[in-house]
Amino acid sequence: MMIAQKAVLPVLLIALAFSARAETVGEVSTVFKLIGPNHKVVVEVFDDPKVTGVSCYLSRAKTGGLKGAVGLAEDKAEASVACRQVGDIKFNGPIPQQEEVFSERASVLFKRVRVVRMADPRRNALVYLVYSDRVIEGSPQNSVTAVPVPASQPIPLR
């Protein structure tokens, strides 16, 4: 049993190294709740795990109240993303044409907020799309942003 646990640890560490983790920048309360936390809009930031020098700011609704306090609430599918160059852009190896770079649970079972990076080599830009993977009333909410890559540095596609 101990050997199996030791074998799993490196795999988990590698998975964590390549998944983006968000830090909370700030939040604003939108609805007062008598019991539990207020409903709010949270602003988080994460760095692209394969492109050094690009950070993405994500704003999204967080449901409060008693269900929100215990993790049973379903957050709204409304989110916005703004990615910016915050340093020299460096690719940590070739990147795929399209790849999920961030995912976070928005309900107990079925909904996630996802950010996908798409490469646009013709314009030498990285495009980031945020969406919820559960369709709400037939149309998923989404937002898109783009980061230009310096002309002297082509995007290394796989």
N, C-alpha and C positions, 0 to 999 in steps of 0.2 A: 504494500500500500504506500509506503514512504517513497519508493522509487517512482511510482506513478505520479505522485504529487510533485516530485522534483522535475519530472518530464513535462508537466503541464505548466509550471511556472515560467519557463522561457517563452513558451507560446503566448501566454497571457501578456507578458512584458512586451513582446514584439507587437501584438495587436494594439496595446495601449500606446505604443510609440507612434503608430501610424494613424491613429484616430484623433480628430481634433477635439479638444476640450474647451468649453466656453467659460470665460470669466465674466461675472456680473459687473457691468460698468455703473449701472444705476437703475432706478425704478421710480415710477410714479403711481400713486393710488388713483383708481378711477371710480370705484364704488366702495363706500363704507359698508362693512359687514359687522354686525353686532357680535357674532360668534365666529371666531377664526380670523384668518388674515383677510385683508381687503382684496378685492379684484385689483389687478394692476397691469401696467405695461412695463416689461422688463427689457433693458438694453444689455446685451451680452456681446463679447468679442471673442473671436477665436482666430488663430493663425492657420493659414493653409498648411497642412502637414507636409506637402511635397514641393511647395514654392515658398522659399524664404523671402521675406520682404513684403508679403501680402497678408493683410489682416482683414477680416470681415466682421462688420457690426450687424447684429441681428436684433430687431425689436419684435416682440410678440406679447400677446395677451396671456396672463396667468390668472386662472380662476382661483378665487379665495373661498371664504366661508368654511364651514365645517368639512365639506368634502375636499376642498383644496388643502386644508390643514393635514388631512390624513392620506392624501395622495390618490383619492378616488374621483376627483373632478376631471372633466374633459375640457381642456383649453380650447378656445376658439381657433379656427384655422387661419387666422389673420396674422401675417408676419411680413416683415420688410427686411431687405438686406442691402448693405452698402459696403463694398469691398474696396480697399485703397492700398496703394503702394506706400509702405511705411519704412522702407529701406531699400537697399540694392536688391533687385530681383535675381534670385539664384534658384535654379531647378535642381532638386535632389535626385537627378536621373531623369530618364524619359517618363513622360506622363501619358495616360490614355486620352483619347479624344474626349471622353466623358467619364466622370468619376464622382461618386458621392464623397464629400469631404467633411460633412457634419450631419449628425442625426441625433435627435433627442425626443424622448417620449412626451406626448401631449395628452395621453389618456392612459388608463390602466391597461387596456388591451389592444386597441386597434389603430390608434392614430399616432403618427410621428411627424415631427417637423424635420425636413431634410434640406440640405444645401448641396447642390450638384455643381461641380466645375466643368465647364465645356471649353475646349480650346478652339479658337478661331484663327488658324494659321494664316489665312489670307490677309487678315487685318492685324495680325500679330497681337492678339488680345486674348485675355482670359475672361470668360463670361461666367457669372455665378447666378444660379437660380434657386430661390427658396420656395418651397411648397409644402403642403400637408398631404400625406399619402392617403387620406380619407376624403372622398369627395363630399362636399357639403352642398346640398340643394342643387346638384348637377354641375357645379362649376367650382373647381378648387381655387382658393386664393393663392396668388403667387406674386413674386417680385423678382426683378432681374437687375444686375449691375455688371459693369465691365471694367477691367483693369488693363490699360495698354502696357505692352511689354516693349522695352526699348528696341528701336529698329535694328540696332546692331546685334541683338540677341534673339535668334529664332527660337520658337517653342519646340523643345525636343519631344516629339511625339513617338509613342511606341508603335 
